Amino acid sequence: MALVSAKEMLQKAKAGHYAVGAFNINNLEWTKAILLTAEEQRSPVMLAVSEGAGKYMAGYKTVVGMVNGMLEELKITVPVALHLDHGSYAGAKACIEAGFSSIMFDGSSLPFEENVEKTKELVAICEEKGMSIEAEVGSIGGEEDGVIGMGECADPQECKKIADLGITMLAAGIGNIHGKYPANWKGLQFDVLDAIQQLTGDMPLVLHGGTGLPDDMVKKAINLGVSKINVNTECQLVFAEATRKYIEEGKDQQGKGYDPRKLLAPGFEAIKAKVKEKMEVFGSIGKAD
């Protein structure tokens, strides 16, 4: 199956009160693990690529080639969107050119009017190419590719203005944070999320910083209109933990245990298990049928 825009899968998620996971990919193992799990669980999925990960994987065209190759070779039949995560204006343009099916333009750190103008321009290009586009209002806390946000809450009126530009999905800061949540974190601001949904109607909303959020909080956010949830750090943590265990047990020194295909296998399986667990919480399993 060819890459698809995220528009239809997210509209179905919003109407059905579940969420689609946007899982960040960092290399071949990550990509293969997420795609196989999505196919096994019959779940729509978004593969998210940060600008840093895009550079690490030798560029956006390399990523597109790898993902398209896997869709064909692994015989993936569920809907898959390849999505730029927290893209700059230049990054968004580069991913459109490279063949991504979805982009996020993160103009939340810009003056609001500049965010509006650049988002409007990218919406027109994405509409012409049949791509989905995500915009952001109110920065997300924590660090993402060197951008540090304090977990601000978005202004619902600004959210409506951005939503009205014709974007596919909206990421709005509601006190969420990238990476691990600190012990003194105050929690998601559901009153702000509710106010945003009241003004944006059927617009699928996006929750960044899904790592470590209690399941009941995630489900409440879904009930309030969140249809896409980003997951990255949790997959990194379980991958690192499984790889460390393999080495600490000396398995890399047994036979050909140093072969990267064996060395990375426990981390690969750990990602698969984590992605399945997240899909269960999000309610997306079986929704590709």
Secondary structure as GFF3:
##gff-version 3
##sequence-region A 1 289
A	DSSP	alpha_helix	7	16	.	.	.	ID=ss1
A	DSSP	beta_strand	20	24	.	.	.	ID=ss2
A	DSSP	alpha_helix	28	41	.	.	.	ID=ss3
A	DSSP	beta_strand	45	50	.	.	.	ID=ss4
A	DSSP	alpha_helix	51	56	.	.	.	ID=ss5
A	DSSP	alpha_helix	60	73	.	.	.	ID=ss6
A	DSSP	beta_strand	80	85	.	.	.	ID=ss7
A	DSSP	alpha_helix	89	98	.	.	.	ID=ss8
A	DSSP	beta_strand	102	105	.	.	.	ID=ss9
A	DSSP	alpha_helix	112	129	.	.	.	ID=ss10
A	DSSP	beta_strand	132	137	.	.	.	ID=ss11
A	DSSP	beta_strand	142	144	.	.	.	ID=ss12
A	DSSP	beta_strand	147	149	.	.	.	ID=ss13
A	DSSP	alpha_helix	156	163	.	.	.	ID=ss14
A	DSSP	beta_strand	169	172	.	.	.	ID=ss15
A	DSSP	alpha_helix	190	200	.	.	.	ID=ss16
A	DSSP	beta_strand	205	207	.	.	.	ID=ss17
A	DSSP	alpha_helix	215	223	.	.	.	ID=ss18
A	DSSP	beta_strand	226	231	.	.	.	ID=ss19
A	DSSP	alpha_helix	233	248	.	.	.	ID=ss20
A	DSSP	three_ten_helix	251	253	.	.	.	ID=ss21
A	DSSP	alpha_helix	260	263	.	.	.	ID=ss22
A	DSSP	alpha_helix	265	282	.	.	.	ID=ss23
###
